[in-house]
Amino acid sequence: MNALAKLSAYGAALVLLAAGAYAVGTAVGPLRPVAESGDAAPSGAPAAGHGGAHGGTVAEATVGEPASRADDAADQPAGLASSRGGYTLTPTDPTPEAGPFSFQIIGPDGAPVTAFDVEHDKRMHLIVVRRDTTGFQHVHPEMAPDGTWSVPLEFPAGGTYRAFADFHPTGGKATTLGVDLNVPGTFEPAEHAPSRRAQVDGYTVELTGELVPGRASPVTLTVSKDGRPVTDLQPYLGAYGHLVALRDGDLAYLHVHPDGEPGDGRTPAGPQIQFVAEVPSAATYRLFLDFQHGGVVRTAEFTVPTGPAVPDAAPVPAHADDGHGH
């Protein structure tokens, strides 16, 4: 074969190779960065993510994963994941004993978050309870300049505890993240019979109203002491009461603040504290009411199964939602 023929054959081969590569590229489609559920990745930039590295539900979409799966993770009840919306709750020691407990909130950029908005007088609300819903604590850590939060905790017995960080990062959405803490010691699980009346330090608190799944449900807590109604409750964190509901089994988290505020001219300081709560499913819930009287904050505990839905009932206006059930 002469030189001219060889060059012609070589050029034809190059044309065929280029055409094959174009066909393959067209079939596969362009590569796209994987974005974390709920966050839009900037064009040309990789999406940040903190998956399930700390025991939380993985919220990132993966190649071939239906979009509905990522949406379901984003829509799940609060507190079930340690990582959500680009934020991750990271304890310094996941096996703490009595004493200071510390943690950080890692942001979408992989660095500790240091800017938080004040929500009900505090930038961070930490709820800690054993997984059998005993040993409930509602505390408020202090943050160091590097974004490390610390607070003294007491663990009355061994077992697995759930820590809920309830916060609002500046520029982001109100978020509640949860993580398990394994505390050494003897563990004897407790059982809780249904109860709508609580006794604490001489106070009696009664709960009325039904929790109807998926519906804004009015519930009322009535406080008395020595048989007399308490009409001079004191504001605590900007309200006459704070109600936390935990679903039996997985401890799905709901934090509700009452209707009205101290000093608004229409909300009495007891004996009744009125809430509107919307629980996500039919189940038994453990309810914890924090209230202040005589300069002391006390917690009343209840165990309440959900009630039946009433189709003909008039809808109840939902309490203003700030992102996590408040």
Contacts in CASP RR format, 6 or more apart in sequence:
PFRMAT RR
TARGET T0000
AUTHOR 0000-0000-0000
METHOD contacts of the structure
MODEL  1
MNALAKLSAYGAALVLLAAGAYAVGTAVGPLRPVAESGDAAPSGAPAAGH
GGAHGGTVAEATVGEPASRADDAADQPAGLASSRGGYTLTPTDPTPEAGP
FSFQIIGPDGAPVTAFDVEHDKRMHLIVVRRDTTGFQHVHPEMAPDGTWS
VPLEFPAGGTYRAFADFHPTGGKATTLGVDLNVPGTFEPAEHAPSRRAQV
DGYTVELTGELVPGRASPVTLTVSKDGRPVTDLQPYLGAYGHLVALRDGD
LAYLHVHPDGEPGDGRTPAGPQIQFVAEVPSAATYRLFLDFQHGGVVRTA
EFTVPTGPAVPDAAPVPAHADDGHGH
1 9 0 8 1.000
33 41 0 8 1.000
33 44 0 8 1.000
33 45 0 8 1.000
33 46 0 8 1.000
33 47 0 8 1.000
34 41 0 8 1.000
34 47 0 8 1.000
34 60 0 8 1.000
34 61 0 8 1.000
34 62 0 8 1.000
34 63 0 8 1.000
35 41 0 8 1.000
35 47 0 8 1.000
35 60 0 8 1.000
35 61 0 8 1.000
36 47 0 8 1.000
36 48 0 8 1.000
36 49 0 8 1.000
36 51 0 8 1.000
36 59 0 8 1.000
36 60 0 8 1.000
36 61 0 8 1.000
36 85 0 8 1.000
36 86 0 8 1.000
36 108 0 8 1.000
37 59 0 8 1.000
37 60 0 8 1.000
37 61 0 8 1.000
37 70 0 8 1.000
37 71 0 8 1.000
37 73 0 8 1.000
37 74 0 8 1.000
37 85 0 8 1.000
38 59 0 8 1.000
38 70 0 8 1.000
38 74 0 8 1.000
38 85 0 8 1.000
39 47 0 8 1.000
39 48 0 8 1.000
39 85 0 8 1.000
39 86 0 8 1.000
39 108 0 8 1.000
41 47 0 8 1.000
47 60 0 8 1.000
48 86 0 8 1.000
48 107 0 8 1.000
48 108 0 8 1.000
48 109 0 8 1.000
48 110 0 8 1.000
49 60 0 8 1.000
49 83 0 8 1.000
49 86 0 8 1.000
49 108 0 8 1.000
49 110 0 8 1.000
50 83 0 8 1.000
50 86 0 8 1.000
50 87 0 8 1.000
50 88 0 8 1.000
50 106 0 8 1.000
50 107 0 8 1.000
50 110 0 8 1.000
51 58 0 8 1.000
51 59 0 8 1.000
51 60 0 8 1.000
51 83 0 8 1.000
51 88 0 8 1.000
52 58 0 8 1.000
52 82 0 8 1.000
52 83 0 8 1.000
53 83 0 8 1.000
53 88 0 8 1.000
54 82 0 8 1.000
54 83 0 8 1.000
54 88 0 8 1.000
54 89 0 8 1.000
54 90 0 8 1.000
54 179 0 8 1.000
55 82 0 8 1.000
55 83 0 8 1.000
55 179 0 8 1.000
55 180 0 8 1.000
56 80 0 8 1.000
56 81 0 8 1.000
56 82 0 8 1.000
56 83 0 8 1.000
56 178 0 8 1.000
56 179 0 8 1.000
57 73 0 8 1.000
57 76 0 8 1.000
57 80 0 8 1.000
57 81 0 8 1.000
57 83 0 8 1.000
57 84 0 8 1.000
58 73 0 8 1.000
58 83 0 8 1.000
59 70 0 8 1.000
59 73 0 8 1.000
59 74 0 8 1.000
59 81 0 8 1.000
59 83 0 8 1.000
59 84 0 8 1.000
59 85 0 8 1.000
59 86 0 8 1.000
60 70 0 8 1.000
61 67 0 8 1.000
61 69 0 8 1.000
61 70 0 8 1.000
73 81 0 8 1.000
73 84 0 8 1.000
74 84 0 8 1.000
74 85 0 8 1.000
76 252 0 8 1.000
77 247 0 8 1.000
77 252 0 8 1.000
77 253 0 8 1.000
77 254 0 8 1.000
77 280 0 8 1.000
78 164 0 8 1.000
78 175 0 8 1.000
78 176 0 8 1.000
78 252 0 8 1.000
78 253 0 8 1.000
78 254 0 8 1.000
78 255 0 8 1.000
78 324 0 8 1.000
78 325 0 8 1.000
79 164 0 8 1.000
79 176 0 8 1.000
79 177 0 8 1.000
79 178 0 8 1.000
79 251 0 8 1.000
79 252 0 8 1.000
79 253 0 8 1.000
80 178 0 8 1.000
80 250 0 8 1.000
80 251 0 8 1.000
80 252 0 8 1.000
80 253 0 8 1.000
81 177 0 8 1.000
81 178 0 8 1.000
82 88 0 8 1.000
82 89 0 8 1.000
82 90 0 8 1.000
82 177 0 8 1.000
82 178 0 8 1.000
82 179 0 8 1.000
83 89 0 8 1.000
83 177 0 8 1.000
84 175 0 8 1.000
84 177 0 8 1.000
85 108 0 8 1.000
85 173 0 8 1.000
85 175 0 8 1.000
86 107 0 8 1.000
86 108 0 8 1.000
87 105 0 8 1.000
87 106 0 8 1.000
87 107 0 8 1.000
87 108 0 8 1.000
87 113 0 8 1.000
87 169 0 8 1.000
87 175 0 8 1.000
87 177 0 8 1.000
88 105 0 8 1.000
88 106 0 8 1.000
88 107 0 8 1.000
88 177 0 8 1.000
89 103 0 8 1.000
89 105 0 8 1.000
89 163 0 8 1.000
89 165 0 8 1.000
89 177 0 8 1.000
89 178 0 8 1.000
89 179 0 8 1.000
90 103 0 8 1.000
90 104 0 8 1.000
90 105 0 8 1.000
90 106 0 8 1.000
90 179 0 8 1.000
91 101 0 8 1.000
91 102 0 8 1.000
91 103 0 8 1.000
91 163 0 8 1.000
91 179 0 8 1.000
91 181 0 8 1.000
92 101 0 8 1.000
92 102 0 8 1.000
92 103 0 8 1.000
92 104 0 8 1.000
92 148 0 8 1.000
93 101 0 8 1.000
93 102 0 8 1.000
94 179 0 8 1.000
94 180 0 8 1.000
94 181 0 8 1.000
94 182 0 8 1.000
95 181 0 8 1.000
95 182 0 8 1.000
95 183 0 8 1.000
95 184 0 8 1.000
96 153 0 8 1.000
96 155 0 8 1.000
96 181 0 8 1.000
96 183 0 8 1.000
97 155 0 8 1.000
97 183 0 8 1.000
97 184 0 8 1.000
98 153 0 8 1.000
98 154 0 8 1.000
98 155 0 8 1.000
99 152 0 8 1.000
99 153 0 8 1.000
99 154 0 8 1.000
100 150 0 8 1.000
100 151 0 8 1.000
100 152 0 8 1.000
100 153 0 8 1.000
101 128 0 8 1.000
101 141 0 8 1.000
101 150 0 8 1.000
101 151 0 8 1.000
101 152 0 8 1.000
101 153 0 8 1.000
101 163 0 8 1.000
101 181 0 8 1.000
102 141 0 8 1.000
102 148 0 8 1.000
102 149 0 8 1.000
102 150 0 8 1.000
102 151 0 8 1.000
103 141 0 8 1.000
103 148 0 8 1.000
103 149 0 8 1.000
103 163 0 8 1.000
103 165 0 8 1.000
103 179 0 8 1.000
104 112 0 8 1.000
104 113 0 8 1.000
104 147 0 8 1.000
104 148 0 8 1.000
104 149 0 8 1.000
105 112 0 8 1.000
105 113 0 8 1.000
105 147 0 8 1.000
105 149 0 8 1.000
105 165 0 8 1.000
105 167 0 8 1.000
105 169 0 8 1.000
105 177 0 8 1.000
106 112 0 8 1.000
106 113 0 8 1.000
107 113 0 8 1.000
107 169 0 8 1.000
112 146 0 8 1.000
112 147 0 8 1.000
112 148 0 8 1.000
113 147 0 8 1.000
113 169 0 8 1.000
114 143 0 8 1.000
114 145 0 8 1.000
114 146 0 8 1.000
114 147 0 8 1.000
115 169 0 8 1.000
115 170 0 8 1.000
115 171 0 8 1.000
116 123 0 8 1.000
116 124 0 8 1.000
116 143 0 8 1.000
116 167 0 8 1.000
116 168 0 8 1.000
116 169 0 8 1.000
116 170 0 8 1.000
117 123 0 8 1.000
117 168 0 8 1.000
117 169 0 8 1.000
117 170 0 8 1.000
117 171 0 8 1.000
119 125 0 8 1.000
119 166 0 8 1.000
119 167 0 8 1.000
119 168 0 8 1.000
119 174 0 8 1.000
119 322 0 8 1.000
119 326 0 8 1.000
120 237 0 8 1.000
120 238 0 8 1.000
120 239 0 8 1.000
120 242 0 8 1.000
120 257 0 8 1.000
120 326 0 8 1.000
121 237 0 8 1.000
121 238 0 8 1.000
122 140 0 8 1.000
122 237 0 8 1.000
123 143 0 8 1.000
123 167 0 8 1.000
123 168 0 8 1.000
124 140 0 8 1.000
124 141 0 8 1.000
124 143 0 8 1.000
124 149 0 8 1.000
124 165 0 8 1.000
124 166 0 8 1.000
124 167 0 8 1.000
125 138 0 8 1.000
125 140 0 8 1.000
125 165 0 8 1.000
125 166 0 8 1.000
125 167 0 8 1.000
125 255 0 8 1.000
126 137 0 8 1.000
126 138 0 8 1.000
126 139 0 8 1.000
126 140 0 8 1.000
126 141 0 8 1.000
126 149 0 8 1.000
126 151 0 8 1.000
126 163 0 8 1.000
126 164 0 8 1.000
126 165 0 8 1.000
126 166 0 8 1.000
127 136 0 8 1.000
127 137 0 8 1.000
127 138 0 8 1.000
127 163 0 8 1.000
127 164 0 8 1.000
127 166 0 8 1.000
127 244 0 8 1.000
127 253 0 8 1.000
127 255 0 8 1.000
128 135 0 8 1.000
128 136 0 8 1.000
128 137 0 8 1.000
128 139 0 8 1.000
128 153 0 8 1.000
128 161 0 8 1.000
128 162 0 8 1.000
128 163 0 8 1.000
128 164 0 8 1.000
128 181 0 8 1.000
129 135 0 8 1.000
129 136 0 8 1.000
129 137 0 8 1.000
129 161 0 8 1.000
129 162 0 8 1.000
129 246 0 8 1.000
129 251 0 8 1.000
130 157 0 8 1.000
130 158 0 8 1.000
130 159 0 8 1.000
130 160 0 8 1.000
130 161 0 8 1.000
130 162 0 8 1.000
131 159 0 8 1.000
131 160 0 8 1.000
131 161 0 8 1.000
131 162 0 8 1.000
131 180 0 8 1.000
131 249 0 8 1.000
131 251 0 8 1.000
132 189 0 8 1.000
132 190 0 8 1.000
132 191 0 8 1.000
133 190 0 8 1.000
133 192 0 8 1.000
133 246 0 8 1.000
133 248 0 8 1.000
133 251 0 8 1.000
133 286 0 8 1.000
134 156 0 8 1.000
134 190 0 8 1.000
135 156 0 8 1.000
136 244 0 8 1.000
136 288 0 8 1.000
136 299 0 8 1.000
136 301 0 8 1.000
137 153 0 8 1.000
137 154 0 8 1.000
138 242 0 8 1.000
138 244 0 8 1.000
138 288 0 8 1.000
138 290 0 8 1.000
138 299 0 8 1.000
139 151 0 8 1.000
139 152 0 8 1.000
139 153 0 8 1.000
140 151 0 8 1.000
141 149 0 8 1.000
141 150 0 8 1.000
141 151 0 8 1.000
142 149 0 8 1.000
142 150 0 8 1.000
142 151 0 8 1.000
143 149 0 8 1.000
144 150 0 8 1.000
149 165 0 8 1.000
155 161 0 8 1.000
155 183 0 8 1.000
157 183 0 8 1.000
157 185 0 8 1.000
157 186 0 8 1.000
157 187 0 8 1.000
157 188 0 8 1.000
158 183 0 8 1.000
158 184 0 8 1.000
158 185 0 8 1.000
158 186 0 8 1.000
158 187 0 8 1.000
159 182 0 8 1.000
159 183 0 8 1.000
159 185 0 8 1.000
159 187 0 8 1.000
160 180 0 8 1.000
160 181 0 8 1.000
160 182 0 8 1.000
160 183 0 8 1.000
161 180 0 8 1.000
161 181 0 8 1.000
161 182 0 8 1.000
161 183 0 8 1.000
162 178 0 8 1.000
162 179 0 8 1.000
162 180 0 8 1.000
162 181 0 8 1.000
162 251 0 8 1.000
163 178 0 8 1.000
163 179 0 8 1.000
163 180 0 8 1.000
163 181 0 8 1.000
164 176 0 8 1.000
164 177 0 8 1.000
164 178 0 8 1.000
164 253 0 8 1.000
165 176 0 8 1.000
165 177 0 8 1.000
165 178 0 8 1.000
166 175 0 8 1.000
166 176 0 8 1.000
166 253 0 8 1.000
166 255 0 8 1.000
166 324 0 8 1.000
167 174 0 8 1.000
167 175 0 8 1.000
167 176 0 8 1.000
168 174 0 8 1.000
168 175 0 8 1.000
168 322 0 8 1.000
169 175 0 8 1.000
173 323 0 8 1.000
174 322 0 8 1.000
174 323 0 8 1.000
174 324 0 8 1.000
174 326 0 8 1.000
175 324 0 8 1.000
176 253 0 8 1.000
176 255 0 8 1.000
176 324 0 8 1.000
178 253 0 8 1.000
192 286 0 8 1.000
192 303 0 8 1.000
193 303 0 8 1.000
194 284 0 8 1.000
194 303 0 8 1.000
194 304 0 8 1.000
194 305 0 8 1.000
195 301 0 8 1.000
195 302 0 8 1.000
195 303 0 8 1.000
195 304 0 8 1.000
196 206 0 8 1.000
196 207 0 8 1.000
196 208 0 8 1.000
196 302 0 8 1.000
196 304 0 8 1.000
197 204 0 8 1.000
197 205 0 8 1.000
197 206 0 8 1.000
197 207 0 8 1.000
198 204 0 8 1.000
198 205 0 8 1.000
198 206 0 8 1.000
198 207 0 8 1.000
198 289 0 8 1.000
198 300 0 8 1.000
198 301 0 8 1.000
198 302 0 8 1.000
200 298 0 8 1.000
200 299 0 8 1.000
200 300 0 8 1.000
201 296 0 8 1.000
201 298 0 8 1.000
202 225 0 8 1.000
202 226 0 8 1.000
203 223 0 8 1.000
203 224 0 8 1.000
203 225 0 8 1.000
203 230 0 8 1.000
203 293 0 8 1.000
203 298 0 8 1.000
203 300 0 8 1.000
204 223 0 8 1.000
204 224 0 8 1.000
204 225 0 8 1.000
204 227 0 8 1.000
205 221 0 8 1.000
205 222 0 8 1.000
205 223 0 8 1.000
205 224 0 8 1.000
205 289 0 8 1.000
205 291 0 8 1.000
205 300 0 8 1.000
206 221 0 8 1.000
206 222 0 8 1.000
206 224 0 8 1.000
207 219 0 8 1.000
207 220 0 8 1.000
207 221 0 8 1.000
207 287 0 8 1.000
207 302 0 8 1.000
207 304 0 8 1.000
208 219 0 8 1.000
208 220 0 8 1.000
208 222 0 8 1.000
209 217 0 8 1.000
209 218 0 8 1.000
209 219 0 8 1.000
209 220 0 8 1.000
210 217 0 8 1.000
210 219 0 8 1.000
210 306 0 8 1.000
210 307 0 8 1.000
210 308 0 8 1.000
211 217 0 8 1.000
211 219 0 8 1.000
211 245 0 8 1.000
211 277 0 8 1.000
211 279 0 8 1.000
211 285 0 8 1.000
211 304 0 8 1.000
211 305 0 8 1.000
211 306 0 8 1.000
211 307 0 8 1.000
212 279 0 8 1.000
212 306 0 8 1.000
212 307 0 8 1.000
212 308 0 8 1.000
212 309 0 8 1.000
212 310 0 8 1.000
213 279 0 8 1.000
213 280 0 8 1.000
213 281 0 8 1.000
213 282 0 8 1.000
213 283 0 8 1.000
213 306 0 8 1.000
213 307 0 8 1.000
213 309 0 8 1.000
214 278 0 8 1.000
214 279 0 8 1.000
214 280 0 8 1.000
214 281 0 8 1.000
215 278 0 8 1.000
215 309 0 8 1.000
215 315 0 8 1.000
215 316 0 8 1.000
216 276 0 8 1.000
216 277 0 8 1.000
216 278 0 8 1.000
216 315 0 8 1.000
216 316 0 8 1.000
216 317 0 8 1.000
216 318 0 8 1.000
216 319 0 8 1.000
217 276 0 8 1.000
217 277 0 8 1.000
217 278 0 8 1.000
217 279 0 8 1.000
217 316 0 8 1.000
218 274 0 8 1.000
218 275 0 8 1.000
218 276 0 8 1.000
218 316 0 8 1.000
219 243 0 8 1.000
219 274 0 8 1.000
219 275 0 8 1.000
219 276 0 8 1.000
219 277 0 8 1.000
220 272 0 8 1.000
220 273 0 8 1.000
220 274 0 8 1.000
220 275 0 8 1.000
221 241 0 8 1.000
221 243 0 8 1.000
221 272 0 8 1.000
221 273 0 8 1.000
221 274 0 8 1.000
221 275 0 8 1.000
221 289 0 8 1.000
221 291 0 8 1.000
221 300 0 8 1.000
222 229 0 8 1.000
222 271 0 8 1.000
222 272 0 8 1.000
222 273 0 8 1.000
223 229 0 8 1.000
223 230 0 8 1.000
223 233 0 8 1.000
223 270 0 8 1.000
223 271 0 8 1.000
223 272 0 8 1.000
223 273 0 8 1.000
223 291 0 8 1.000
223 293 0 8 1.000
224 230 0 8 1.000
224 271 0 8 1.000
225 293 0 8 1.000
229 270 0 8 1.000
229 271 0 8 1.000
230 270 0 8 1.000
230 271 0 8 1.000
230 293 0 8 1.000
231 268 0 8 1.000
231 269 0 8 1.000
231 270 0 8 1.000
231 271 0 8 1.000
232 269 0 8 1.000
232 270 0 8 1.000
232 293 0 8 1.000
233 240 0 8 1.000
233 241 0 8 1.000
233 269 0 8 1.000
233 270 0 8 1.000
233 271 0 8 1.000
233 273 0 8 1.000
233 291 0 8 1.000
233 292 0 8 1.000
233 293 0 8 1.000
234 240 0 8 1.000
234 269 0 8 1.000
234 292 0 8 1.000
234 293 0 8 1.000
234 294 0 8 1.000
234 295 0 8 1.000
235 262 0 8 1.000
235 292 0 8 1.000
236 242 0 8 1.000
236 290 0 8 1.000
236 291 0 8 1.000
236 292 0 8 1.000
236 297 0 8 1.000
238 261 0 8 1.000
238 262 0 8 1.000
239 257 0 8 1.000
239 258 0 8 1.000
239 260 0 8 1.000
239 261 0 8 1.000
239 262 0 8 1.000
240 258 0 8 1.000
240 262 0 8 1.000
240 267 0 8 1.000
240 269 0 8 1.000
240 270 0 8 1.000
240 273 0 8 1.000
240 291 0 8 1.000
241 257 0 8 1.000
241 258 0 8 1.000
241 273 0 8 1.000
241 289 0 8 1.000
241 290 0 8 1.000
241 291 0 8 1.000
241 292 0 8 1.000
242 255 0 8 1.000
242 256 0 8 1.000
242 257 0 8 1.000
242 289 0 8 1.000
242 290 0 8 1.000
243 255 0 8 1.000
243 256 0 8 1.000
243 257 0 8 1.000
243 258 0 8 1.000
243 275 0 8 1.000
243 277 0 8 1.000
243 287 0 8 1.000
243 288 0 8 1.000
243 289 0 8 1.000
243 290 0 8 1.000
244 253 0 8 1.000
244 254 0 8 1.000
244 255 0 8 1.000
244 256 0 8 1.000
244 287 0 8 1.000
244 288 0 8 1.000
244 290 0 8 1.000
245 253 0 8 1.000
245 254 0 8 1.000
245 255 0 8 1.000
245 256 0 8 1.000
245 277 0 8 1.000
245 279 0 8 1.000
245 285 0 8 1.000
245 286 0 8 1.000
245 287 0 8 1.000
245 288 0 8 1.000
246 252 0 8 1.000
246 253 0 8 1.000
246 254 0 8 1.000
246 285 0 8 1.000
246 286 0 8 1.000
246 288 0 8 1.000
247 279 0 8 1.000
247 280 0 8 1.000
247 281 0 8 1.000
247 283 0 8 1.000
247 284 0 8 1.000
247 285 0 8 1.000
248 283 0 8 1.000
248 284 0 8 1.000
248 285 0 8 1.000
248 286 0 8 1.000
249 283 0 8 1.000
252 280 0 8 1.000
252 281 0 8 1.000
253 324 0 8 1.000
254 277 0 8 1.000
254 278 0 8 1.000
254 279 0 8 1.000
254 280 0 8 1.000
254 325 0 8 1.000
255 324 0 8 1.000
255 325 0 8 1.000
255 326 0 8 1.000
256 275 0 8 1.000
256 276 0 8 1.000
256 277 0 8 1.000
256 319 0 8 1.000
256 325 0 8 1.000
256 326 0 8 1.000
257 275 0 8 1.000
257 319 0 8 1.000
257 326 0 8 1.000
258 267 0 8 1.000
258 273 0 8 1.000
258 274 0 8 1.000
258 275 0 8 1.000
259 267 0 8 1.000
259 274 0 8 1.000
259 275 0 8 1.000
259 276 0 8 1.000
259 319 0 8 1.000
260 266 0 8 1.000
260 267 0 8 1.000
261 267 0 8 1.000
262 269 0 8 1.000
273 289 0 8 1.000
273 291 0 8 1.000
275 319 0 8 1.000
276 316 0 8 1.000
276 317 0 8 1.000
276 318 0 8 1.000
276 319 0 8 1.000
278 318 0 8 1.000
278 325 0 8 1.000
279 285 0 8 1.000
279 306 0 8 1.000
281 306 0 8 1.000
282 306 0 8 1.000
282 307 0 8 1.000
283 305 0 8 1.000
283 306 0 8 1.000
284 303 0 8 1.000
284 304 0 8 1.000
284 305 0 8 1.000
284 306 0 8 1.000
285 303 0 8 1.000
285 304 0 8 1.000
285 305 0 8 1.000
285 306 0 8 1.000
286 301 0 8 1.000
286 302 0 8 1.000
286 303 0 8 1.000
287 301 0 8 1.000
287 302 0 8 1.000
287 303 0 8 1.000
287 304 0 8 1.000
288 299 0 8 1.000
288 300 0 8 1.000
288 301 0 8 1.000
288 302 0 8 1.000
289 299 0 8 1.000
289 300 0 8 1.000
289 301 0 8 1.000
289 302 0 8 1.000
290 297 0 8 1.000
290 298 0 8 1.000
290 299 0 8 1.000
291 297 0 8 1.000
291 298 0 8 1.000
291 300 0 8 1.000
292 298 0 8 1.000
319 325 0 8 1.000
END
